[in-house]
């Protein structure tokens, strides 16, 4: 029997992630949720984003909105500092960076207990080794501006590149980045702030018409089987566990040996591609799941090990 860990979740050929900064744009968030719901109803594609929240920006009204969005599966959460006023660089005493990193995590876990808070987006988009070393102690990855598509095996996890949404970019710019992600079979990450009706650039905003057109374009590419949409957090969790894990087959047991048993990754399932012309039943932790065979391949989701029937 041949089996391998898939590069991306569900053996997708490429993946794309929306990321949103700050968490304080109420009307924009309501709009994106409504748009995601509309596309899901019309296209059957569930778009999802990761919102990096600045702790002190989140009012009770915003917290209620985000709790609902998270519960319904439209967003998950990353850290974005306590005040947004701190530089993650040697300009800031390292003890202040340590305090911000830990207090951000603690506060967001208290607000959203179901969330891992495994990733971080540095305020201002940059950092140096001083800040990066602190982030690496508490988070699995840090997203920055960079405009490049990311590739498994070549990712600097504390400088994950993203395509920055800007007011003066038209629909083609955004769709071209999606196409580049698909063409190179990479991981495209988009950085958003405010989705707006305004005509001037405020808070690094993207115009609603371009975002709508982009999301529909992306949904069509998903339905063509060219790309899968996963949140930034989901992508990091999968890719980081995959790169630290080896697969072994012994008799009728598939076993994953991982260096990733802690730090948010213990319960993350990996997609395993198994050569089989027939469906397989795989039991893990007492739960049996039947996986179909498509074109001689069975795709199974395994956390640590599975017994095959």
Helices and strands as residue ranges (DSSP letters): E 3-5, G 9-11, E 15-22, H 26-43, E 49-53, G 55-57, H 60-71, E 75-79, H 94-111, E 119-121, H 129-138, E 141-143, E 163-164, H 171-184, E 187-192, E 195-196, E 206-207, H 208-223, E 228-229, H 232-243, E 245-250, E 253-258, E 270-275, E 280-284, E 287-291, E 293-294, E 297-302, E 305-308
